[in-house]
Amino acid sequence: MAAIQVLILAAGAGQRFRAAGGGDKLQALLPGTPGLSVLRSTLRTWKATGLPCLAVVSTAAPWRAELAREEGVDVLSLATTGMGDSLAAAVQATGNAAGWLVALGDMPFVTTTTAHLLLDHLRPERIVVPVHRGRRGHPVLFGRNYAAALTALGGDEGAKRLLRLDSVLELEVADAGIHRDIDTPADLGNPAAAGTELPQNAALPTGVKTLCWKTSMNDIESMLDYLKTRELQLTTAESCTAGKVVGLLSEIPGSGSCIESGYVVYSPEAKQRLLGVKPETIERYNLTSEAVAREMAAGALRDSPAQIAIANTGLAGPDDADGIPAGTVCFAWGFRVGDDIVLYAETRHFPGDREAVQLAAARHSLGAVVAYHQRLERESKENAR
């Protein structure tokens, strides 16, 4: 059976946007990003997940198909613009998939972190919906068992009927982008007004880096509130971000109650001496590896009374090394559970120069804390049954 298939629905005509004098909304440019349109940004976001992607477009707008192919995304062109018709045709065309992650072409602010969190909860019989501050959003993940129901859809309604089933799992995420679609030209305004940030996959000019820094603070503040209500503290073990994780936290008044300590360990010797990373782990897996990130997080928790550790190690650039592309960062999150330490790890790639990579990695380090802590709580409950 094939992998999870991302379906990017981009066939709609966008009548509200046109009625407001905006033309084709998927061609509209995002603020502060020269040449980056709504659809191009969305395509790059989902392409960055590493999953197979299929863009469903209308034959009435051939430029969309051309753009998708230019971005390395497969295309399904339809004469219809209905969401139900698009879903049915796309699922039928990818019938061997293990499930379908359904994304909308006019939602460029969703993060790939949200996608990976949804995928952690995939079951054949389950639908997974992201929730932010009590409200559902997109994308939506459908398990394999919903193939027949999805291919039976038609018209404009989409899959709303399926989202009322008892098999829907609501997953809380720290991603305001799951709510932000582009319906009118006003929706292209400053992302800070909506608490969202510009997509990490975009090439970020200098002015946009500052904007991303500011607009990420809402999610970091939410994370700190989460820690405060549970009386949890963080320790950090930073390599490629060089202290930016603690720096981001320190920008927020009152964050000191949640910060226990922080390590900046650039060299292999520092990782070994201060955090107990094994030389054989470095030799076998490379400094840029999840194995090293895990040992960094575990070492920070062994030396700290904090309950949570964030670790990262990677290549900020500008050059590749050991066959690893610049911008590759490996992360680990450690959680103290009694006398044990539970670790989660993942690898991401961020585009841009050193500063852009470091900032994106620092934000990602913090942005995933709540989701992984909630995953830990769910798994602990399941194991206790």
C-alpha positions as CSV (number, residue, x, y, z in Angstrom):
1,M,0.0,0.0,0.0
2,A,1.2,3.5,-0.8
3,A,2.0,6.2,1.7
4,I,-0.4,8.9,3.0
5,Q,-1.5,11.1,0.0
6,V,-1.7,14.9,0.4
7,L,-4.6,16.3,-1.7
8,I,-4.4,20.0,-2.3
9,L,-7.8,21.3,-3.4
10,A,-7.2,24.2,-5.7
11,A,-10.0,24.1,-8.3
12,G,-12.4,26.7,-6.7
13,A,-13.2,29.9,-8.5
14,G,-12.9,32.1,-5.5
15,Q,-16.0,34.2,-6.2
16,R,-15.9,36.3,-3.0
17,F,-12.3,37.4,-3.8
18,R,-13.2,38.3,-7.4
19,A,-16.4,40.1,-6.3
20,A,-14.2,42.3,-4.1
21,G,-12.0,43.2,-7.0
22,G,-9.2,40.9,-6.2
23,G,-9.0,38.7,-9.3
24,D,-7.8,35.1,-8.9
25,K,-7.0,34.7,-5.2
26,L,-4.6,31.9,-5.7
27,Q,-2.4,34.3,-7.8
28,A,-2.5,37.0,-5.1
29,L,0.9,37.7,-3.6
30,L,1.5,37.3,0.1
31,P,2.6,40.4,2.0
32,G,6.4,41.0,2.2
33,T,7.2,38.1,-0.1
34,P,8.0,39.3,-3.6
35,G,6.8,36.8,-6.2
36,L,5.3,34.3,-3.7
37,S,1.7,33.7,-4.5
38,V,-0.9,32.1,-2.3
39,L,-0.9,28.9,-4.3
40,R,2.8,28.6,-4.7
41,S,3.3,29.0,-0.9
42,T,0.7,26.4,-0.2
43,L,2.2,23.9,-2.7
44,R,5.7,24.4,-1.1
45,T,4.3,23.8,2.4
46,W,2.9,20.4,1.5
47,K,5.8,19.5,-0.7
48,A,8.0,20.1,2.3
49,T,6.3,17.3,4.2
50,G,8.0,14.7,2.0
51,L,4.6,13.0,1.3
52,P,3.3,12.5,-2.2
53,C,1.2,15.5,-3.2
54,L,-1.6,15.8,-5.7
55,A,-3.0,19.3,-6.7
56,V,-6.6,19.2,-7.9
57,V,-7.1,22.2,-10.3
58,S,-9.6,23.5,-12.7
59,T,-9.1,23.3,-16.5
60,A,-10.5,26.9,-16.5
61,A,-7.3,28.1,-14.9
62,P,-4.4,26.2,-16.6
63,W,-1.8,28.3,-14.9
64,R,-2.5,26.4,-11.7
65,A,-1.5,23.1,-13.2
66,E,1.6,24.7,-14.7
67,L,2.6,26.1,-11.3
68,A,2.0,22.8,-9.5
69,R,4.2,21.0,-12.0
70,E,6.8,23.7,-11.7
71,E,6.9,23.0,-7.9
72,G,7.2,19.3,-8.4
73,V,3.6,18.5,-7.4
74,D,1.4,16.0,-9.4
75,V,-1.7,17.4,-11.0
76,L,-5.3,16.3,-11.5
77,S,-7.2,18.8,-13.8
78,L,-11.0,18.8,-13.7
79,A,-13.7,20.7,-15.6
80,T,-15.7,21.1,-12.3
81,T,-14.8,23.4,-9.4
82,G,-16.9,21.7,-6.7
83,M,-15.1,20.6,-3.5
84,G,-17.0,17.4,-3.3
85,D,-16.3,16.6,-7.0
86,S,-12.6,17.4,-6.4
87,L,-12.3,15.2,-3.4
88,A,-14.1,12.2,-5.0
89,A,-11.9,12.4,-8.2
90,A,-8.7,12.8,-6.2
91,V,-9.3,9.9,-3.9
92,Q,-10.3,7.7,-6.8
93,A,-7.1,8.7,-8.6
94,T,-5.0,7.7,-5.5
95,G,-6.9,4.7,-4.5
96,N,-3.9,2.8,-3.1
97,A,-3.1,5.4,-0.5
98,A,-3.0,4.6,3.2
99,G,-5.1,7.7,3.9
100,W,-5.6,11.2,2.6
101,L,-4.5,14.5,4.1
102,V,-6.9,17.1,2.6
103,A,-5.5,20.6,2.4
104,L,-7.0,23.7,0.8
105,G,-5.1,25.7,-1.9
106,D,-6.0,29.0,-0.3
107,M,-4.5,28.3,3.1
108,P,-0.8,29.1,2.9
109,F,-0.2,29.7,6.6
110,V,-0.6,26.1,7.9
111,T,2.7,24.7,9.2
112,T,4.1,21.3,8.3
113,T,4.4,20.6,12.0
114,T,0.6,20.4,12.2
115,A,0.6,17.9,9.3
116,H,3.1,15.6,11.1
117,L,1.1,15.8,14.3
118,L,-2.0,14.7,12.5
119,L,-0.2,11.8,10.9
120,D,0.9,10.5,14.3
121,H,-2.8,9.7,15.0
122,L,-3.6,8.0,11.7
123,R,-5.8,5.0,11.9
124,P,-7.7,3.4,9.0
125,E,-11.0,3.9,10.8
126,R,-10.3,7.5,12.0
127,I,-10.7,11.1,10.8
128,V,-8.3,13.6,12.5
129,V,-9.2,17.3,12.6
130,P,-6.8,20.0,14.0
131,V,-8.3,22.3,16.6
132,H,-6.8,25.6,17.7
133,R,-8.3,27.5,20.7
134,G,-11.5,25.4,20.6
135,R,-12.2,25.8,16.8
136,R,-11.7,23.2,14.1
137,G,-9.6,23.9,11.0
138,H,-7.7,22.4,8.1
139,P,-6.1,20.2,6.9
140,V,-8.1,17.1,7.7
141,L,-6.7,13.5,7.7
142,F,-8.9,10.7,6.5
143,G,-8.0,7.1,7.2
144,R,-8.1,4.4,4.6
145,N,-11.6,3.1,5.5
146,Y,-13.2,6.4,4.2
147,A,-12.2,5.7,0.6
148,A,-15.7,4.7,-0.5
149,A,-17.4,7.6,1.4
150,L,-15.0,10.1,-0.1
151,T,-15.4,8.9,-3.7
152,A,-19.1,9.1,-3.3
153,L,-19.0,12.9,-2.6
154,G,-20.1,15.4,-5.2
155,G,-21.0,19.1,-5.7
156,D,-19.7,21.9,-3.5
157,E,-20.4,20.6,0.0
158,G,-17.2,18.6,0.5
159,A,-16.8,16.2,3.4
160,K,-18.8,18.2,6.0
161,R,-21.1,15.3,6.6
162,L,-18.2,12.9,7.4
163,L,-16.9,15.4,10.0
164,R,-20.0,14.9,12.1
165,L,-19.2,11.2,12.7
166,D,-18.2,9.8,16.1
167,S,-14.9,8.6,14.6
168,V,-13.5,12.1,14.3
169,L,-10.6,12.8,16.6
170,E,-10.0,16.5,17.5
171,L,-6.3,17.3,17.9
172,E,-5.3,20.5,19.7
173,V,-2.5,22.3,17.8
174,A,-0.6,25.5,18.4
175,D,-1.1,26.6,14.8
176,A,-3.4,29.6,14.1
177,G,-2.8,29.0,10.4
178,I,-5.4,26.2,10.4
179,H,-8.1,28.8,10.4
180,R,-6.7,31.3,8.0
181,D,-7.9,31.0,4.4
182,I,-7.9,33.7,1.8
183,D,-11.5,34.6,1.0
184,T,-11.2,38.4,0.3
185,P,-8.3,40.7,-0.4
186,A,-8.4,41.9,3.2
187,D,-7.3,38.4,4.3
188,L,-3.9,39.1,2.7
189,G,-3.2,41.7,5.3
190,N,-0.6,41.6,8.0
191,P,-0.4,38.0,9.4
192,A,0.2,39.5,12.9
193,A,-3.4,40.6,13.0
194,A,-4.5,37.0,12.8
195,G,-1.9,35.6,15.1
196,T,-0.3,33.6,12.3
197,E,3.1,33.8,10.7
198,L,4.4,33.7,7.1
199,P,5.1,30.1,5.9
200,Q,8.5,28.7,6.8
201,N,9.0,27.2,3.4
202,A,9.1,30.6,1.7
203,A,12.4,32.4,0.8
204,L,12.4,35.1,3.5
205,P,13.9,38.5,2.7
206,T,15.3,40.5,5.5
207,G,12.1,42.4,6.2
208,V,10.1,39.2,6.5
209,K,12.4,37.7,9.1
210,T,11.6,40.4,11.5
211,L,7.9,39.9,10.8
212,C,8.1,36.2,11.5
213,W,9.9,36.9,14.7
214,K,7.1,39.1,16.0
215,T,4.2,37.1,14.8
216,S,5.5,33.9,16.3
217,M,5.2,35.4,19.8
218,N,1.5,34.6,20.2
219,D,2.1,30.9,19.9
220,I,5.1,31.1,22.3
221,E,3.0,33.0,24.8
222,S,0.3,30.3,24.6
223,M,3.0,27.6,25.2
224,L,4.3,29.5,28.2
225,D,0.7,29.8,29.6
226,Y,0.3,26.0,29.1
227,L,3.5,25.4,31.1
228,K,2.6,27.8,33.9
229,T,-0.8,26.3,34.5
230,R,0.9,22.9,34.9
231,E,3.8,24.3,36.8
232,L,6.3,22.9,34.3
233,Q,9.8,24.2,33.6
234,L,12.0,23.9,30.5
235,T,15.7,23.3,30.0
236,T,17.3,23.6,26.6
237,A,20.2,22.0,24.8
238,E,21.0,24.1,21.7
239,S,23.6,23.5,19.0
240,C,22.7,25.1,15.7
241,T,20.3,27.7,17.2
242,A,23.1,29.0,19.4
243,G,20.8,30.2,22.3
244,K,18.0,31.6,20.2
245,V,15.4,29.3,21.8
246,V,16.1,30.8,25.2
247,G,16.4,34.2,23.5
248,L,12.9,33.9,22.1
249,L,11.5,32.9,25.5
250,S,13.3,35.7,27.3
251,E,11.5,38.3,25.0
252,I,8.3,37.5,26.9
253,P,7.8,39.1,30.3
254,G,7.3,36.5,33.1
255,S,8.9,33.7,31.1
256,G,11.6,33.3,33.7
257,S,9.3,31.1,35.8
258,C,9.3,28.5,33.0
259,I,13.0,28.6,32.2
260,E,15.2,26.4,34.4
261,S,18.5,26.4,32.4
262,G,19.9,26.4,28.9
263,Y,23.0,24.9,27.3
264,V,24.7,26.0,24.1
265,V,26.9,23.1,22.9
266,Y,28.4,23.7,19.5
267,S,31.4,21.3,19.5
268,P,31.3,17.5,19.8
269,E,33.4,17.8,22.9
270,A,30.9,20.1,24.6
271,K,28.1,17.8,23.8
272,Q,30.0,14.9,25.3
273,R,31.4,16.7,28.3
274,L,28.3,18.7,29.4
275,L,25.4,16.5,28.2
276,G,26.9,13.0,28.1
277,V,26.4,12.4,24.4
278,K,28.3,9.2,23.5
279,P,31.3,9.5,21.1
280,E,30.1,6.3,19.4
281,T,26.6,7.9,18.8
282,I,28.3,10.8,17.0
283,E,30.6,8.6,15.0
284,R,27.8,6.2,13.9
285,Y,24.9,8.7,13.2
286,N,26.7,12.1,12.6
287,L,26.4,15.3,14.7
288,T,23.3,16.2,12.7
289,S,21.1,13.2,13.7
290,E,18.1,12.5,15.8
291,A,20.2,10.1,17.9
292,V,22.5,12.9,19.0
293,A,19.5,15.2,19.6
294,R,17.9,12.6,21.8
295,E,21.0,12.2,23.9
296,M,21.3,15.9,24.2
297,A,17.8,16.2,25.6
298,A,18.2,13.3,28.0
299,G,21.5,14.8,29.2
300,A,20.0,18.2,29.9
301,L,17.2,16.5,32.0
302,R,19.7,14.5,33.9
303,D,21.4,17.7,35.0
304,S,18.3,19.7,35.6
305,P,15.2,19.5,37.8
306,A,13.1,20.7,34.8
307,Q,10.4,18.4,33.5
308,I,10.9,19.2,29.8
309,A,14.0,19.5,27.6
310,I,14.3,20.9,24.1
311,A,17.3,19.9,22.0
312,N,18.5,20.6,18.5
313,T,21.5,19.9,16.3
314,G,22.0,20.6,12.7
315,L,23.5,22.6,9.8
316,A,22.5,26.2,9.7
317,G,24.6,26.7,6.6
318,P,25.6,28.2,4.3
319,D,27.3,24.9,3.1
320,D,26.3,21.3,3.0
321,A,28.4,18.8,5.1
322,D,28.8,15.1,5.0
323,G,26.1,14.8,2.4
324,I,23.6,16.6,4.6
325,P,21.9,19.7,3.1
326,A,22.3,23.0,4.8
327,G,19.2,23.9,6.7
328,T,18.7,20.4,8.1
329,V,17.9,20.4,11.8
330,C,17.3,17.4,14.1
331,F,15.1,18.0,17.1
332,A,14.3,16.1,20.3
333,W,11.9,16.8,23.2
334,G,12.4,15.1,26.5
335,F,9.8,14.7,29.2
336,R,10.4,13.5,32.8
337,V,7.9,10.9,33.8
338,G,8.7,9.7,37.4
339,D,12.2,8.3,37.2
340,D,12.1,7.8,33.4
341,I,12.7,10.1,30.5
342,V,10.4,9.9,27.4
343,L,11.9,11.2,24.2
344,Y,10.5,12.3,20.9
345,A,12.5,13.3,17.9
346,E,12.1,14.6,14.3
347,T,14.1,16.1,11.5
348,R,13.1,19.2,9.5
349,H,14.7,21.2,6.6
350,F,14.5,25.0,6.6
351,P,15.4,27.2,3.6
352,G,17.2,30.5,3.7
353,D,20.5,31.9,5.1
354,R,21.9,31.0,8.6
355,E,19.8,33.5,10.4
356,A,16.6,32.3,8.7
357,V,17.4,28.7,9.5
358,Q,18.3,29.4,13.1
359,L,15.2,31.4,13.8
360,A,12.9,28.9,12.1
361,A,14.5,26.1,14.1
362,A,14.2,28.0,17.4
363,R,10.5,28.7,16.7
364,H,9.9,25.1,15.8
365,S,11.6,23.9,18.9
366,L,9.2,25.8,21.0
367,G,6.1,25.4,18.8
368,A,6.0,21.6,19.2
369,V,6.3,21.5,23.0
370,V,2.6,21.5,23.8
371,A,1.7,19.0,21.1
372,Y,4.4,16.5,22.2
373,H,3.4,17.0,25.9
374,Q,-0.2,16.3,25.0
375,R,0.9,13.2,23.0
376,L,2.8,12.0,26.0
377,E,-0.4,12.4,28.2
378,R,-2.5,10.5,25.7
379,E,0.0,7.7,25.4
380,S,0.3,7.5,29.2
381,K,-3.5,7.1,29.5
382,E,-3.6,4.5,26.8
383,N,-0.8,2.5,28.4
384,A,-2.5,2.7,31.8
385,R,-5.7,1.0,30.5
